Amino acid sequence: MVGTAKVRDNSRAAPIPGRQQTMERFREQGGRIAAVLPIHYPRALLRAHRILPVEIWGPAQAFTPLADSRLQSYICPLARNALDFLLREGARRVDMVLVPHTCDSLQGLGSLLLDQAHLDRPTLNFYLPRGAGDASVDYLAAEIRSLSAALSRISGRSPREEELIECVMLEEEADSLLSELLGARPRLPLPDHTFYRVVRSREYLPAEDFISSANGVLAGRTSLGAPERLPILLSGIVPEPMEIFDALAGFGAFAAACDLACASRRLYPGGKSGDPFRRMAESLLGAPPDFTRGSAIRDRVRYLRANADKSGARGVLFYPVKFCEPELFDLPLLRKGLDGAGLASTVIEAPLHPHLSQVLVPRDPGPPPRPGGVTPAGALPER
């Protein structure tokens, strides 16, 4: 969960409100709250219904007794932690739950919430196509229309086309700024921890508030000079616990670029259609390649290589959630493709606990590696 973070250094951004504060303010304005599971869903549609999406990325916790009584021990901790959170307290804070069909674990979670959890809150599933092309756009546009009808039964609203277009354009502006923010990472004098709190505020802030925060941070850009730390590309689902960034700093490294499901895998381009439902579908399907949409390995390798080249990253740290089978299935071929391009990589599985494993915390890492000096090109620092 993202709390209040104050951007320092050269940034002009105001402190970022936490989730609870944001939810309370939105309710005071007459809106409703939706708890949304990862990853792809039409934000603009929810906002047109005056529903604020607040995302649940498996809140980091070590004990999940309520979920453990319903799920096997080898289930993805993101789904497990989210279920436990909703059963304990999370569902009481929201008006509905939305579960995109991201993977088998989340599809199963959606069914469980509908049939067995008894949350006393409406639960909706959202299905995405696995592929691209006109047929996928047609299918997804129809799915978004169906979701809108279901939302109308909750919100009591039927947004007009002009309302939908207005919300779509606002979200596209926020998505464009997220892309600009991530692209400017090497030129922003912020610690990773602070930077990614700003990035992850996209998970719950209204688009207009995120736009304001992002513009404030981007105002602090500097001219690109020689990096004082080793730049790497961080890939995975979600950087939880956020102490992973402190560990990277301890090794003299920083996340110059990312391929995170909660961030760069949702760099949606603007749609082209004049129909708001089809435009939302075009935008969702235009995101960078990832396993949740059945993207080819070669496309993911090409994207990671281009991202590393652009940011100057010297290697890739894969940080998948433990038991995330679709992500883990891709890793051997992804790493082989990167190795063939001279880009080193390593893998650390994250159990989504509140604190980072001490195995990853450097005791005495020594002096930071000198880019272009001690550390060979493409290598990651060793302990």
C-alpha positions in Angstrom: 0.0 0.0 0.0 1.3 3.4 -0.9 1.4 6.0 1.9 2.2 9.7 1.9 5.4 10.5 0.1 7.0 13.9 -0.2 9.2 14.4 -3.3 12.3 16.3 -2.4 15.5 17.4 -4.2 14.7 19.4 -7.3 11.1 18.3 -7.6 8.3 20.8 -7.2 5.6 18.2 -6.5 3.4 18.5 -3.5 3.1 15.6 -1.0 1.1 12.7 -2.4 -2.0 11.7 -0.4 -2.3 8.1 0.7 -5.0 5.7 -0.5 -7.3 6.2 2.5 -7.2 10.0 2.3 -7.9 9.8 -1.4 -10.8 7.5 -1.0 -12.4 9.7 1.8 -12.0 12.8 -0.4 -13.6 11.1 -3.4 -16.5 9.9 -1.3 -17.1 13.4 0.1 -17.5 14.4 -3.6 -20.3 11.9 -4.0 -18.3 9.2 -5.7 -18.0 5.4 -5.1 -14.9 3.3 -4.7 -13.9 0.1 -6.5 -11.2 -2.3 -5.4 -9.5 -3.4 -8.6 -7.1 -6.4 -9.0 -4.3 -6.2 -11.5 -3.6 -5.5 -14.3 -5.5 -4.2 -17.4 -8.9 -2.5 -17.1 -10.6 0.6 -18.5 -10.0 3.3 -15.9 -11.9 5.9 -17.9 -15.1 3.8 -17.9 -15.1 3.6 -14.1 -14.5 7.4 -13.7 -17.4 8.1 -16.1 -19.6 6.2 -13.7 -18.1 8.3 -10.8 -16.3 5.3 -9.4 -12.6 5.7 -8.3 -10.5 2.6 -9.0 -8.2 1.8 -6.1 -5.9 -1.1 -7.0 -4.9 -4.0 -4.8 -1.5 -5.5 -5.6 -1.5 -8.2 -3.0 -0.8 -6.0 0.1 2.5 -7.3 1.5 1.8 -9.4 4.6 3.4 -12.5 6.1 0.3 -14.2 7.5 -2.9 -14.8 5.5 -5.0 -17.2 7.7 -8.4 -16.4 6.0 -7.0 -17.0 2.5 -5.1 -20.0 3.6 -8.3 -21.8 4.6 -9.5 -21.4 1.0 -6.4 -21.6 -1.2 -3.6 -24.1 -1.8 -0.2 -23.2 -0.5 1.3 -22.8 -3.9 -1.1 -20.2 -5.1 0.3 -16.8 -6.3 0.8 -14.6 -3.2 -0.8 -11.6 -5.0 -4.1 -13.5 -5.2 -3.7 -14.9 -1.7 -2.8 -11.6 0.0 -5.6 -9.8 -1.9 -8.2 -12.4 -0.8 -7.1 -12.2 2.8 -7.1 -8.4 2.7 -10.6 -8.3 1.3 -12.0 -10.8 3.7 -10.4 -9.1 6.7 -11.2 -5.4 6.1 -10.7 -4.3 2.5 -14.2 -5.1 1.2 -15.8 -2.9 3.9 -13.9 0.1 2.6 -15.2 -0.2 -1.0 -18.5 -0.3 -2.9 -17.5 -3.0 -5.4 -14.7 -5.3 -6.5 -13.4 -5.7 -10.1 -11.2 -8.7 -11.1 -9.6 -8.6 -14.6 -8.8 -12.0 -16.1 -5.1 -11.5 -15.9 -4.1 -15.1 -15.3 -5.6 -18.4 -14.0 -5.0 -17.4 -10.4 -6.9 -14.2 -10.7 -9.6 -15.7 -12.7 -10.0 -18.3 -10.0 -10.0 -15.6 -7.4 -12.8 -13.8 -9.3 -14.9 -17.0 -9.2 -14.2 -17.6 -5.5 -15.2 -14.0 -4.6 -18.5 -14.5 -6.6 -19.4 -17.9 -5.3 -17.9 -18.4 -1.8 -16.4 -15.3 -0.2 -19.7 -13.6 0.6 -18.2 -10.1 0.6 -21.6 -8.4 0.6 -20.2 -6.2 -2.2 -20.8 -6.6 -6.0 -18.0 -8.5 -7.7 -17.4 -8.1 -11.4 -15.1 -10.0 -13.7 -13.5 -8.4 -16.8 -12.1 -10.6 -19.6 -9.4 -9.5 -22.0 -8.4 -11.2 -25.3 -5.1 -12.9 -25.7 -3.9 -11.4 -28.9 -4.1 -8.3 -31.1 -5.8 -7.3 -34.3 -9.3 -6.1 -35.2 -11.0 -9.1 -33.8 -9.5 -8.6 -30.4 -10.4 -4.9 -30.5 -14.0 -5.8 -31.4 -14.2 -8.3 -28.6 -12.7 -6.0 -26.0 -14.9 -3.1 -27.0 -18.0 -5.4 -26.5 -16.6 -6.5 -23.2 -16.2 -2.9 -22.1 -19.8 -2.1 -23.1 -20.9 -5.1 -21.1 -18.9 -3.9 -18.1 -20.5 -0.4 -18.4 -24.0 -2.0 -18.2 -23.0 -3.8 -15.0 -21.5 -0.6 -13.6 -24.7 1.2 -14.3 -26.6 -1.2 -12.0 -24.2 -0.2 -9.2 -23.7 3.5 -9.9 -27.2 4.3 -11.1 -25.7 6.2 -14.0 -25.6 5.8 -17.8 -22.8 8.1 -18.9 -23.4 10.0 -22.2 -20.9 9.6 -25.0 -19.4 13.1 -24.4 -18.9 12.2 -20.7 -17.1 9.0 -21.7 -14.9 10.8 -24.3 -14.0 13.5 -21.6 -12.9 10.8 -19.2 -11.0 8.9 -21.9 -9.0 12.0 -22.9 -8.2 12.8 -19.2 -6.9 9.2 -18.7 -4.9 9.4 -21.9 -3.2 12.5 -20.7 -2.3 10.8 -17.4 -1.0 7.8 -19.3 1.1 10.0 -21.5 2.6 11.7 -18.4 3.4 8.3 -16.8 5.3 7.4 -20.0 7.2 10.7 -19.9 7.9 10.2 -16.2 9.4 6.7 -16.6 11.4 7.8 -19.7 12.9 10.7 -17.7 14.0 8.5 -14.8 17.8 8.8 -15.4 17.4 12.6 -15.3 15.4 12.8 -12.1 17.5 13.4 -9.0 15.2 11.3 -6.8 15.8 8.1 -4.8 14.1 5.0 -6.4 11.9 4.7 -3.3 10.5 8.2 -3.8 10.3 8.0 -7.5 8.3 4.8 -7.5 5.9 6.1 -4.9 5.1 8.8 -7.3 4.7 6.3 -10.2 2.6 3.9 -8.1 0.2 6.7 -7.1 -1.3 6.1 -10.5 -2.8 3.0 -8.9 -5.3 5.1 -6.9 -5.1 8.8 -7.5 -7.7 10.4 -9.8 -6.2 11.2 -13.2 -6.2 14.9 -12.6 -4.3 14.6 -9.3 -1.7 12.3 -10.9 -1.2 14.7 -13.7 -0.5 17.5 -11.2 2.0 15.3 -9.3 3.8 14.0 -12.4 4.2 17.5 -13.8 5.7 18.6 -10.6 8.2 15.8 -10.6 9.1 16.4 -14.3 9.8 20.0 -13.6 12.9 18.8 -11.6 14.6 17.1 -14.6 18.3 17.7 -15.0 20.6 17.5 -18.0 21.8 13.9 -18.5 25.3 13.4 -17.2 27.5 10.5 -16.3 25.6 8.2 -13.8 27.0 8.0 -10.3 25.3 4.7 -9.8 25.0 1.5 -11.8 21.8 1.7 -13.9 19.7 -1.5 -14.2 16.3 -2.4 -15.6 13.8 -3.8 -13.0 11.3 -6.3 -14.4 8.5 -8.1 -12.7 5.0 -7.6 -11.3 5.2 -5.2 -8.4 8.2 -3.8 -6.4 6.9 -5.1 -3.0 8.2 -4.7 -0.4 9.6 -1.3 -1.5 12.7 -2.1 0.4 14.0 -3.7 -2.8 15.0 -0.2 -3.8 17.0 0.3 -0.6 18.8 -2.9 -1.3 19.6 -1.8 -4.8 21.0 1.5 -3.4 23.1 -0.6 -1.0 24.7 -2.3 -4.0 25.4 1.1 -5.7 22.7 0.5 -8.3 19.4 2.2 -9.2 16.4 1.3 -11.4 17.0 3.4 -14.4 14.2 1.7 -16.3 11.4 -0.8 -15.5 9.3 -3.5 -17.0 6.9 -3.7 -14.1 3.2 -4.8 -14.4 2.2 -2.0 -12.1 4.0 0.7 -14.1 5.6 0.4 -17.6 3.4 -2.5 -18.8 0.5 -0.1 -18.6 1.9 2.6 -20.8 -1.2 2.8 -22.9 -1.1 4.8 -26.1 -4.1 6.9 -27.0 -6.8 5.2 -29.1 -7.8 6.4 -32.5 -11.5 5.6 -32.8 -14.3 8.2 -32.2 -16.3 5.5 -30.4 -15.3 5.7 -26.7 -15.7 2.0 -26.1 -13.6 1.0 -29.1 -11.0 3.7 -28.2 -10.6 2.3 -24.7 -10.1 -1.2 -26.3 -7.5 0.1 -28.7 -5.6 1.8 -25.9 -5.5 -1.3 -23.6 -4.4 -3.5 -26.4 -1.6 -1.1 -27.4 0.3 -1.6 -24.1 3.9 -2.9 -24.2 4.2 -6.7 -24.5 3.5 -8.9 -21.5 2.4 -12.4 -20.7 -1.1 -11.4 -19.6 -2.0 -10.6 -23.2 -0.2 -13.6 -24.7 2.7 -11.6 -26.1 5.4 -13.4 -28.0 8.8 -13.9 -26.3 10.6 -12.2 -29.2 8.5 -9.1 -28.7 9.2 -9.0 -25.0 13.0 -9.5 -25.6 12.9 -6.7 -28.2 11.1 -4.4 -25.8 13.5 -5.1 -22.9 16.5 -4.5 -25.1 15.1 -1.2 -26.4 14.2 -0.1 -22.9 17.7 -1.0 -21.7 19.4 0.8 -24.6 17.4 3.9 -24.1 18.0 4.1 -20.3 21.6 3.0 -20.3 20.7 0.0 -18.1 23.6 -2.4 -17.8 21.6 -5.5 -16.8 18.1 -6.7 -15.9 16.9 -7.7 -12.5 13.8 -10.0 -12.8 11.7 -9.6 -9.7 8.7 -11.9 -10.2 6.1 -12.7 -7.5 6.7 -16.1 -6.1 4.6 -18.8 -7.8 3.7 -16.5 -10.7 3.7 -19.3 -13.2 3.0 -17.3 -16.4 5.8 -14.9 -15.6 8.2 -17.7 -14.6 7.4 -19.6 -17.8 8.8 -16.8 -19.9 12.0 -16.2 -17.9 14.3 -18.9 -19.4 13.7 -17.8 -23.0 13.7 -14.1 -22.0 17.0 -14.5 -20.3 18.4 -16.5 -23.3 17.4 -13.7 -25.7 18.9 -11.0 -23.5 22.1 -13.0 -23.0 22.4 -13.2 -26.8 22.3 -9.4 -26.9 25.0 -9.1 -24.3 22.6 -8.0 -21.5 23.2 -9.8 -18.2 20.2 -10.7 -16.0 19.4 -12.4 -12.7 16.2 -13.5 -11.0 14.8 -13.0 -7.4 11.4 -14.3 -6.5 9.4 -12.0 -4.2 7.1 -13.6 -1.6 5.2 -10.3 -0.9 6.2 -10.2 2.7 6.3 -6.9 4.6 10.1 -6.9 4.7 12.8 -7.8 2.3 14.6 -11.1 2.9 17.9 -10.5 4.6 19.5 -12.6 2.0 19.2 -9.7 -0.4 20.4 -7.0 2.0 24.2 -6.2 1.6 26.2 -6.4 4.8 29.3 -4.7 3.4 28.9 -4.2 -0.3 32.1 -2.1 -0.6 32.4 0.9 -2.8 29.8 1.4 -5.5 30.9 0.0 -8.9 32.2 2.5 -11.4 30.2 2.4 -14.6 32.5 1.6 -17.4 35.2 0.7 -14.9 35.3 -2.1 -12.3 32.0 -3.7 -13.4 32.1 -5.3 -16.9 29.7 -4.1 -19.4 26.3 -5.8 -19.0 27.1 -7.3 -15.6 25.3 -6.8 -12.3 27.3 -6.0 -9.2 28.1 -9.0 -7.0 27.9 -9.1 -3.2 
